[in-house]
Amino acid sequence: MARTLSDPRWRQSWETRPGVVPMRIGNTEIRPLGGGPGCLAMILVSVVGSILLTLLLNLGLLALG
């Protein structure tokens, strides 16, 4: 079950950490895992993964042609 704004344990967990502002979807708050650094790491992993998959696909198409 998702924690909501009415759950005092959830509210305490992020209100005590300065600079961490959760995202809201309806009445549910979501924070990125690992805070800011974790969010940046996931963006970096996504970009590197996209580049590698693009290169692999292009190399595979060159080998077929």
PyMOL Python script that loads the backbone (N, CA, C, O; Angstrom):
from pymol import cmd

cmd.read_pdbstr("""\
ATOM      1  N   MET A   1       0.836  -1.182   0.000  1.00  0.00           N
ATOM      2  CA  MET A   1       0.000   0.000   0.000  1.00  0.00           C
ATOM      3  C   MET A   1       0.877   1.240   0.000  1.00  0.00           C
ATOM      4  O   MET A   1       1.836   1.317   0.768  1.00  0.00           O
ATOM      5  N   ALA A   2       0.567   2.198  -0.838  1.00  0.00           N
ATOM      6  CA  ALA A   2       1.357   3.423  -0.945  1.00  0.00           C
ATOM      7  C   ALA A   2       1.109   4.330   0.255  1.00  0.00           C
ATOM      8  O   ALA A   2       0.000   4.410   0.783  1.00  0.00           O
ATOM      9  N   ARG A   3       2.172   5.007   0.667  1.00  0.00           N
ATOM     10  CA  ARG A   3       2.018   5.978   1.742  1.00  0.00           C
ATOM     11  C   ARG A   3       1.449   7.266   1.167  1.00  0.00           C
ATOM     12  O   ARG A   3       1.801   7.674   0.060  1.00  0.00           O
ATOM     13  N   THR A   4       0.585   7.888   1.914  1.00  0.00           N
ATOM     14  CA  THR A   4      -0.052   9.115   1.432  1.00  0.00           C
ATOM     15  C   THR A   4       0.314  10.281   2.331  1.00  0.00           C
ATOM     16  O   THR A   4       0.993  10.121   3.345  1.00  0.00           O
ATOM     17  N   LEU A   5      -0.157  11.468   1.932  1.00  0.00           N
ATOM     18  CA  LEU A   5       0.116  12.677   2.707  1.00  0.00           C
ATOM     19  C   LEU A   5      -0.406  12.574   4.130  1.00  0.00           C
ATOM     20  O   LEU A   5       0.125  13.219   5.034  1.00  0.00           O
ATOM     21  N   SER A   6      -1.445  11.768   4.338  1.00  0.00           N
ATOM     22  CA  SER A   6      -2.028  11.662   5.670  1.00  0.00           C
ATOM     23  C   SER A   6      -1.196  10.774   6.601  1.00  0.00           C
ATOM     24  O   SER A   6      -1.439  10.765   7.808  1.00  0.00           O
ATOM     25  N   ASP A   7      -0.230  10.035   6.074  1.00  0.00           N
ATOM     26  CA  ASP A   7       0.608   9.159   6.885  1.00  0.00           C
ATOM     27  C   ASP A   7       1.716   9.984   7.550  1.00  0.00           C
ATOM     28  O   ASP A   7       2.607  10.470   6.854  1.00  0.00           O
ATOM     29  N   PRO A   8       1.685  10.154   8.879  1.00  0.00           N
ATOM     30  CA  PRO A   8       2.665  11.020   9.543  1.00  0.00           C
ATOM     31  C   PRO A   8       4.095  10.495   9.445  1.00  0.00           C
ATOM     32  O   PRO A   8       5.036  11.289   9.454  1.00  0.00           O
ATOM     33  N   ARG A   9       4.285   9.165   9.349  1.00  0.00           N
ATOM     34  CA  ARG A   9       5.654   8.632   9.227  1.00  0.00           C
ATOM     35  C   ARG A   9       6.293   9.082   7.927  1.00  0.00           C
ATOM     36  O   ARG A   9       7.477   9.419   7.911  1.00  0.00           O
ATOM     37  N   TRP A  10       5.543   9.097   6.842  1.00  0.00           N
ATOM     38  CA  TRP A  10       6.058   9.507   5.542  1.00  0.00           C
ATOM     39  C   TRP A  10       6.399  10.993   5.557  1.00  0.00           C
ATOM     40  O   TRP A  10       7.449  11.400   5.061  1.00  0.00           O
ATOM     41  N   ARG A  11       5.517  11.793   6.121  1.00  0.00           N
ATOM     42  CA  ARG A  11       5.746  13.229   6.189  1.00  0.00           C
ATOM     43  C   ARG A  11       7.008  13.534   6.991  1.00  0.00           C
ATOM     44  O   ARG A  11       7.791  14.399   6.597  1.00  0.00           O
ATOM     45  N   GLN A  12       7.217  12.843   8.101  1.00  0.00           N
ATOM     46  CA  GLN A  12       8.402  13.077   8.916  1.00  0.00           C
ATOM     47  C   GLN A  12       9.669  12.710   8.170  1.00  0.00           C
ATOM     48  O   GLN A  12      10.681  13.398   8.306  1.00  0.00           O
ATOM     49  N   SER A  13       9.639  11.648   7.389  1.00  0.00           N
ATOM     50  CA  SER A  13      10.858  11.158   6.743  1.00  0.00           C
ATOM     51  C   SER A  13      11.443  12.163   5.766  1.00  0.00           C
ATOM     52  O   SER A  13      12.665  12.244   5.641  1.00  0.00           O
ATOM     53  N   TRP A  14      10.612  12.933   5.068  1.00  0.00           N
ATOM     54  CA  TRP A  14      11.197  13.884   4.115  1.00  0.00           C
ATOM     55  C   TRP A  14      11.252  15.293   4.653  1.00  0.00           C
ATOM     56  O   TRP A  14      12.066  16.089   4.186  1.00  0.00           O
ATOM     57  N   GLU A  15      10.413  15.633   5.620  1.00  0.00           N
ATOM     58  CA  GLU A  15      10.458  16.986   6.164  1.00  0.00           C
ATOM     59  C   GLU A  15      11.726  17.224   6.968  1.00  0.00           C
ATOM     60  O   GLU A  15      12.162  18.367   7.105  1.00  0.00           O
ATOM     61  N   THR A  16      12.325  16.166   7.503  1.00  0.00           N
ATOM     62  CA  THR A  16      13.531  16.333   8.306  1.00  0.00           C
ATOM     63  C   THR A  16      14.780  16.411   7.447  1.00  0.00           C
ATOM     64  O   THR A  16      15.852  16.718   7.968  1.00  0.00           O
ATOM     65  N   ARG A  17      14.684  16.145   6.149  1.00  0.00           N
ATOM     66  CA  ARG A  17      15.842  16.208   5.256  1.00  0.00           C
ATOM     67  C   ARG A  17      15.733  17.450   4.382  1.00  0.00           C
ATOM     68  O   ARG A  17      14.897  17.492   3.480  1.00  0.00           O
ATOM     69  N   PRO A  18      16.564  18.468   4.631  1.00  0.00           N
ATOM     70  CA  PRO A  18      16.482  19.691   3.838  1.00  0.00           C
ATOM     71  C   PRO A  18      16.892  19.451   2.388  1.00  0.00           C
ATOM     72  O   PRO A  18      17.802  18.669   2.111  1.00  0.00           O
ATOM     73  N   GLY A  19      16.230  20.115   1.490  1.00  0.00           N
ATOM     74  CA  GLY A  19      16.554  20.020   0.066  1.00  0.00           C
ATOM     75  C   GLY A  19      15.883  18.871  -0.650  1.00  0.00           C
ATOM     76  O   GLY A  19      15.996  18.768  -1.872  1.00  0.00           O
ATOM     77  N   VAL A  20      15.191  18.007   0.062  1.00  0.00           N
ATOM     78  CA  VAL A  20      14.506  16.872  -0.571  1.00  0.00           C
ATOM     79  C   VAL A  20      13.027  17.201  -0.642  1.00  0.00           C
ATOM     80  O   VAL A  20      12.330  17.228   0.372  1.00  0.00           O
ATOM     81  N   VAL A  21      12.563  17.450  -1.854  1.00  0.00           N
ATOM     82  CA  VAL A  21      11.153  17.773  -2.056  1.00  0.00           C
ATOM     83  C   VAL A  21      10.553  16.668  -2.913  1.00  0.00           C
ATOM     84  O   VAL A  21      10.979  16.477  -4.052  1.00  0.00           O
ATOM     85  N   PRO A  22       9.579  15.939  -2.394  1.00  0.00           N
ATOM     86  CA  PRO A  22       9.010  14.829  -3.158  1.00  0.00           C
ATOM     87  C   PRO A  22       8.094  15.305  -4.288  1.00  0.00           C
ATOM     88  O   PRO A  22       7.537  16.401  -4.236  1.00  0.00           O
ATOM     89  N   MET A  23       7.952  14.459  -5.304  1.00  0.00           N
ATOM     90  CA  MET A  23       7.030  14.720  -6.401  1.00  0.00           C
ATOM     91  C   MET A  23       5.663  14.175  -5.990  1.00  0.00           C
ATOM     92  O   MET A  23       5.579  13.157  -5.304  1.00  0.00           O
ATOM     93  N   ARG A  24       4.610  14.842  -6.404  1.00  0.00           N
ATOM     94  CA  ARG A  24       3.257  14.396  -6.051  1.00  0.00           C
ATOM     95  C   ARG A  24       2.539  13.847  -7.266  1.00  0.00           C
ATOM     96  O   ARG A  24       2.548  14.448  -8.341  1.00  0.00           O
ATOM     97  N   ILE A  25       1.918  12.698  -7.078  1.00  0.00           N
ATOM     98  CA  ILE A  25       1.006  12.133  -8.066  1.00  0.00           C
ATOM     99  C   ILE A  25      -0.295  11.907  -7.317  1.00  0.00           C
ATOM    100  O   ILE A  25      -0.415  10.967  -6.531  1.00  0.00           O
ATOM    101  N   GLY A  26      -1.257  12.764  -7.562  1.00  0.00           N
ATOM    102  CA  GLY A  26      -2.498  12.712  -6.802  1.00  0.00           C
ATOM    103  C   GLY A  26      -2.216  13.062  -5.357  1.00  0.00           C
ATOM    104  O   GLY A  26      -1.686  14.133  -5.062  1.00  0.00           O
ATOM    105  N   ASN A  27      -2.568  12.162  -4.459  1.00  0.00           N
ATOM    106  CA  ASN A  27      -2.351  12.393  -3.040  1.00  0.00           C
ATOM    107  C   ASN A  27      -1.143  11.620  -2.522  1.00  0.00           C
ATOM    108  O   ASN A  27      -0.939  11.527  -1.312  1.00  0.00           O
ATOM    109  N   THR A  28      -0.342  11.066  -3.427  1.00  0.00           N
ATOM    110  CA  THR A  28       0.824  10.267  -3.064  1.00  0.00           C
ATOM    111  C   THR A  28       2.086  11.020  -3.413  1.00  0.00           C
ATOM    112  O   THR A  28       2.186  11.593  -4.498  1.00  0.00           O
ATOM    113  N   GLU A  29       3.059  11.028  -2.505  1.00  0.00           N
ATOM    114  CA  GLU A  29       4.328  11.705  -2.743  1.00  0.00           C
ATOM    115  C   GLU A  29       5.394  10.674  -3.099  1.00  0.00           C
ATOM    116  O   GLU A  29       5.455   9.595  -2.509  1.00  0.00           O
ATOM    117  N   ILE A  30       6.240  11.025  -4.082  1.00  0.00           N
ATOM    118  CA  ILE A  30       7.289  10.124  -4.547  1.00  0.00           C
ATOM    119  C   ILE A  30       8.611  10.880  -4.524  1.00  0.00           C
ATOM    120  O   ILE A  30       8.699  12.005  -5.014  1.00  0.00           O
ATOM    121  N   ARG A  31       9.638  10.254  -3.951  1.00  0.00           N
ATOM    122  CA  ARG A  31      10.972  10.838  -3.944  1.00  0.00           C
ATOM    123  C   ARG A  31      11.883   9.970  -4.790  1.00  0.00           C
ATOM    124  O   ARG A  31      11.713   8.751  -4.802  1.00  0.00           O
ATOM    125  N   PRO A  32      12.855  10.554  -5.508  1.00  0.00           N
ATOM    126  CA  PRO A  32      13.809   9.725  -6.243  1.00  0.00           C
ATOM    127  C   PRO A  32      14.698   8.944  -5.285  1.00  0.00           C
ATOM    128  O   PRO A  32      15.119   9.476  -4.257  1.00  0.00           O
ATOM    129  N   LEU A  33      14.985   7.697  -5.610  1.00  0.00           N
ATOM    130  CA  LEU A  33      15.830   6.864  -4.774  1.00  0.00           C
ATOM    131  C   LEU A  33      17.233   7.455  -4.740  1.00  0.00           C
ATOM    132  O   LEU A  33      17.824   7.703  -5.791  1.00  0.00           O
ATOM    133  N   GLY A  34      17.762   7.680  -3.570  1.00  0.00           N
ATOM    134  CA  GLY A  34      19.105   8.238  -3.449  1.00  0.00           C
ATOM    135  C   GLY A  34      19.131   9.748  -3.510  1.00  0.00           C
ATOM    136  O   GLY A  34      20.211  10.339  -3.532  1.00  0.00           O
ATOM    137  N   GLY A  35      17.977  10.392  -3.537  1.00  0.00           N
ATOM    138  CA  GLY A  35      17.932  11.854  -3.581  1.00  0.00           C
ATOM    139  C   GLY A  35      18.448  12.400  -4.894  1.00  0.00           C
ATOM    140  O   GLY A  35      18.302  11.760  -5.936  1.00  0.00           O
ATOM    141  N   GLY A  36      19.045  13.569  -4.855  1.00  0.00           N
ATOM    142  CA  GLY A  36      19.566  14.223  -6.055  1.00  0.00           C
ATOM    143  C   GLY A  36      20.650  13.425  -6.759  1.00  0.00           C
ATOM    144  O   GLY A  36      20.577  13.242  -7.974  1.00  0.00           O
ATOM    145  N   PRO A  37      21.669  12.938  -6.023  1.00  0.00           N
ATOM    146  CA  PRO A  37      22.718  12.156  -6.685  1.00  0.00           C
ATOM    147  C   PRO A  37      22.181  10.890  -7.357  1.00  0.00           C
ATOM    148  O   PRO A  37      22.638  10.519  -8.438  1.00  0.00           O
ATOM    149  N   GLY A  38      21.217  10.232  -6.721  1.00  0.00           N
ATOM    150  CA  GLY A  38      20.632   9.035  -7.322  1.00  0.00           C
ATOM    151  C   GLY A  38      19.882   9.353  -8.603  1.00  0.00           C
ATOM    152  O   GLY A  38      19.917   8.583  -9.562  1.00  0.00           O
ATOM    153  N   CYS A  39      19.202  10.495  -8.612  1.00  0.00           N
ATOM    154  CA  CYS A  39      18.468  10.925  -9.797  1.00  0.00           C
ATOM    155  C   CYS A  39      19.439  11.220 -10.949  1.00  0.00           C
ATOM    156  O   CYS A  39      19.211  10.800 -12.084  1.00  0.00           O
ATOM    157  N   LEU A  40      20.514  11.940 -10.647  1.00  0.00           N
ATOM    158  CA  LEU A  40      21.515  12.235 -11.677  1.00  0.00           C
ATOM    159  C   LEU A  40      22.187  10.968 -12.181  1.00  0.00           C
ATOM    160  O   LEU A  40      22.478  10.849 -13.371  1.00  0.00           O
ATOM    161  N   ALA A  41      22.436  10.020 -11.283  1.00  0.00           N
ATOM    162  CA  ALA A  41      23.050   8.756 -11.694  1.00  0.00           C
ATOM    163  C   ALA A  41      22.133   7.997 -12.645  1.00  0.00           C
ATOM    164  O   ALA A  41      22.608   7.420 -13.623  1.00  0.00           O
ATOM    165  N   MET A  42      20.834   7.986 -12.378  1.00  0.00           N
ATOM    166  CA  MET A  42      19.906   7.291 -13.265  1.00  0.00           C
ATOM    167  C   MET A  42      19.834   7.954 -14.637  1.00  0.00           C
ATOM    168  O   MET A  42      19.707   7.265 -15.649  1.00  0.00           O
ATOM    169  N   ILE A  43      19.913   9.279 -14.681  1.00  0.00           N
ATOM    170  CA  ILE A  43      19.933   9.987 -15.968  1.00  0.00           C
ATOM    171  C   ILE A  43      21.191   9.606 -16.731  1.00  0.00           C
ATOM    172  O   ILE A  43      21.131   9.333 -17.930  1.00  0.00           O
ATOM    173  N   LEU A  44      22.337   9.585 -16.045  1.00  0.00           N
ATOM    174  CA  LEU A  44      23.602   9.225 -16.686  1.00  0.00           C
ATOM    175  C   LEU A  44      23.565   7.794 -17.209  1.00  0.00           C
ATOM    176  O   LEU A  44      24.001   7.538 -18.331  1.00  0.00           O
ATOM    177  N   VAL A  45      23.053   6.859 -16.413  1.00  0.00           N
ATOM    178  CA  VAL A  45      22.938   5.463 -16.850  1.00  0.00           C
ATOM    179  C   VAL A  45      22.033   5.364 -18.071  1.00  0.00           C
ATOM    180  O   VAL A  45      22.321   4.594 -18.988  1.00  0.00           O
ATOM    181  N   SER A  46      20.956   6.121 -18.098  1.00  0.00           N
ATOM    182  CA  SER A  46      20.038   6.100 -19.226  1.00  0.00           C
ATOM    183  C   SER A  46      20.697   6.608 -20.504  1.00  0.00           C
ATOM    184  O   SER A  46      20.538   6.009 -21.568  1.00  0.00           O
ATOM    185  N   VAL A  47      21.433   7.704 -20.402  1.00  0.00           N
ATOM    186  CA  VAL A  47      22.092   8.279 -21.584  1.00  0.00           C
ATOM    187  C   VAL A  47      23.175   7.343 -22.102  1.00  0.00           C
ATOM    188  O   VAL A  47      23.256   7.100 -23.306  1.00  0.00           O
ATOM    189  N   VAL A  48      24.008   6.815 -21.208  1.00  0.00           N
ATOM    190  CA  VAL A  48      25.077   5.897 -21.622  1.00  0.00           C
ATOM    191  C   VAL A  48      24.480   4.629 -22.229  1.00  0.00           C
ATOM    192  O   VAL A  48      24.972   4.138 -23.245  1.00  0.00           O
ATOM    193  N   GLY A  49      23.435   4.102 -21.622  1.00  0.00           N
ATOM    194  CA  GLY A  49      22.786   2.914 -22.163  1.00  0.00           C
ATOM    195  C   GLY A  49      22.198   3.149 -23.546  1.00  0.00           C
ATOM    196  O   GLY A  49      22.288   2.279 -24.413  1.00  0.00           O
ATOM    197  N   SER A  50      21.606   4.296 -23.758  1.00  0.00           N
ATOM    198  CA  SER A  50      21.044   4.624 -25.071  1.00  0.00           C
ATOM    199  C   SER A  50      22.137   4.701 -26.130  1.00  0.00           C
ATOM    200  O   SER A  50      21.967   4.203 -27.242  1.00  0.00           O
ATOM    201  N   ILE A  51      23.251   5.322 -25.786  1.00  0.00           N
ATOM    202  CA  ILE A  51      24.365   5.437 -26.742  1.00  0.00           C
ATOM    203  C   ILE A  51      24.920   4.058 -27.083  1.00  0.00           C
ATOM    204  O   ILE A  51      25.149   3.747 -28.252  1.00  0.00           O
ATOM    205  N   LEU A  52      25.135   3.228 -26.052  1.00  0.00           N
ATOM    206  CA  LEU A  52      25.679   1.887 -26.306  1.00  0.00           C
ATOM    207  C   LEU A  52      24.738   1.031 -27.148  1.00  0.00           C
ATOM    208  O   LEU A  52      25.183   0.335 -28.061  1.00  0.00           O
ATOM    209  N   LEU A  53      23.452   1.080 -26.850  1.00  0.00           N
ATOM    210  CA  LEU A  53      22.505   0.291 -27.636  1.00  0.00           C
ATOM    211  C   LEU A  53      22.420   0.783 -29.076  1.00  0.00           C
ATOM    212  O   LEU A  53      22.273  -0.022 -29.996  1.00  0.00           O
ATOM    213  N   THR A  54      22.510   2.087 -29.280  1.00  0.00           N
ATOM    214  CA  THR A  54      22.500   2.639 -30.636  1.00  0.00           C
ATOM    215  C   THR A  54      23.723   2.169 -31.415  1.00  0.00           C
ATOM    216  O   THR A  54      23.612   1.773 -32.576  1.00  0.00           O
ATOM    217  N   LEU A  55      24.894   2.214 -30.770  1.00  0.00           N
ATOM    218  CA  LEU A  55      26.117   1.753 -31.438  1.00  0.00           C
ATOM    219  C   LEU A  55      26.036   0.269 -31.768  1.00  0.00           C
ATOM    220  O   LEU A  55      26.412  -0.133 -32.869  1.00  0.00           O
ATOM    221  N   LEU A  56      25.557  -0.550 -30.846  1.00  0.00           N
ATOM    222  CA  LEU A  56      25.426  -1.978 -31.108  1.00  0.00           C
ATOM    223  C   LEU A  56      24.459  -2.257 -32.247  1.00  0.00           C
ATOM    224  O   LEU A  56      24.725  -3.123 -33.081  1.00  0.00           O
ATOM    225  N   LEU A  57      23.351  -1.545 -32.298  1.00  0.00           N
ATOM    226  CA  LEU A  57      22.400  -1.735 -33.377  1.00  0.00           C
ATOM    227  C   LEU A  57      23.002  -1.338 -34.727  1.00  0.00           C
ATOM    228  O   LEU A  57      22.819  -2.035 -35.725  1.00  0.00           O
ATOM    229  N   ASN A  58      23.716  -0.219 -34.749  1.00  0.00           N
ATOM    230  CA  ASN A  58      24.337   0.215 -35.999  1.00  0.00           C
ATOM    231  C   ASN A  58      25.421  -0.759 -36.458  1.00  0.00           C
ATOM    232  O   ASN A  58      25.536  -1.027 -37.654  1.00  0.00           O
ATOM    233  N   LEU A  59      26.208  -1.287 -35.541  1.00  0.00           N
ATOM    234  CA  LEU A  59      27.215  -2.268 -35.911  1.00  0.00           C
ATOM    235  C   LEU A  59      26.575  -3.554 -36.433  1.00  0.00           C
ATOM    236  O   LEU A  59      27.092  -4.175 -37.361  1.00  0.00           O
ATOM    237  N   GLY A  60      25.467  -3.947 -35.845  1.00  0.00           N
ATOM    238  CA  GLY A  60      24.762  -5.138 -36.302  1.00  0.00           C
ATOM    239  C   GLY A  60      24.192  -4.939 -37.703  1.00  0.00           C
ATOM    240  O   GLY A  60      24.222  -5.856 -38.524  1.00  0.00           O
ATOM    241  N   LEU A  61      23.672  -3.742 -37.976  1.00  0.00           N
ATOM    242  CA  LEU A  61      23.138  -3.469 -39.310  1.00  0.00           C
ATOM    243  C   LEU A  61      24.236  -3.384 -40.350  1.00  0.00           C
ATOM    244  O   LEU A  61      24.032  -3.766 -41.502  1.00  0.00           O
ATOM    245  N   LEU A  62      25.421  -2.877 -39.948  1.00  0.00           N
ATOM    246  CA  LEU A  62      26.540  -2.830 -40.880  1.00  0.00           C
ATOM    247  C   LEU A  62      27.018  -4.241 -41.222  1.00  0.00           C
ATOM    248  O   LEU A  62      27.392  -4.512 -42.363  1.00  0.00           O
ATOM    249  N   ALA A  63      27.004  -5.135 -40.238  1.00  0.00           N
ATOM    250  CA  ALA A  63      27.450  -6.508 -40.477  1.00  0.00           C
ATOM    251  C   ALA A  63      26.490  -7.244 -41.420  1.00  0.00           C
ATOM    252  O   ALA A  63      26.909  -8.129 -42.165  1.00  0.00           O
ATOM    253  N   LEU A  64      25.211  -6.879 -41.387  1.00  0.00           N
ATOM    254  CA  LEU A  64      24.236  -7.529 -42.273  1.00  0.00           C
ATOM    255  C   LEU A  64      24.338  -6.993 -43.696  1.00  0.00           C
ATOM    256  O   LEU A  64      24.051  -7.712 -44.654  1.00  0.00           O
ATOM    257  N   GLY A  65      24.740  -5.749 -43.838  1.00  0.00           N
ATOM    258  CA  GLY A  65      24.754  -5.098 -45.147  1.00  0.00           C
ATOM    259  C   GLY A  65      26.016  -5.275 -45.847  1.00  0.00           C
ATOM    260  O   GLY A  65      26.177  -4.782 -46.964  1.00  0.00           O
TER     261      GLY A  65
END
""", "prot")
cmd.dss("prot")
cmd.show_as("cartoon", "prot")
cmd.util.cbc("prot")
cmd.orient("prot")
